């Protein structure tokens, strides 16, 4: 419901909170929905409310805070929160992948690779860690290995255009394999997404294969 009628859902949750202000789960759900809609400041306020008033004890709250702060460029604070989340549980492969993204953002891609390796040792099929490791390897110039990893990610999530775009980008710009890159861009351009679904990345694929008019229309 949060995806189809955000305002109504947030109003309903706010009403529930007014009636039961000490129920931490209400704040958590509201924060998660706000975060999903990129309303990071509002989401952080709910997560901090839970922590400050000890309304709900769950290490995942610190993961959510870290992702909000990462999105807002508050990297030092994000590292603190994700480290707290990592130390709070052994089931933390996703947390290491998030930490790798933050480390990459602050110019530490090699350390990011190490975090991704830890995540993948815990969960070899964690696509987020595979993709992030590929991005970190691209940063340090290891393009051949990055392309392999982006390929693995496309196998895990065959309908996710993001990893296809990443792979094609490295093939074209860094490895001078234009034919291979264009075939991937064409595949992205042909994926079955609604025209207004920005997650399709269709315009970028169209631009890469020279379909500038269609790309601009998208």
Secondary structure, DSSP 8 states (H G I E B T S, - for coil): -TTT-HHHHHHHHHHHHHH-TT-HHHHHHHHHHHHHTT-HHHHHHHHHHHHHTT----THHHHHHHHHHHHTT-HHHHHHHHHHHHHH-S--HHHHHHHHHHHHHTT-HHHHHHHHHHHHHH-TT-HHHHHHHHHHHHHTT-HHHHHHHHHHHHHH-TT-HHHHHHHHHHHHHTS--HHHHHHHHHHHHTS---TT-GGG-HHHHHHHTT-HHHHHH-
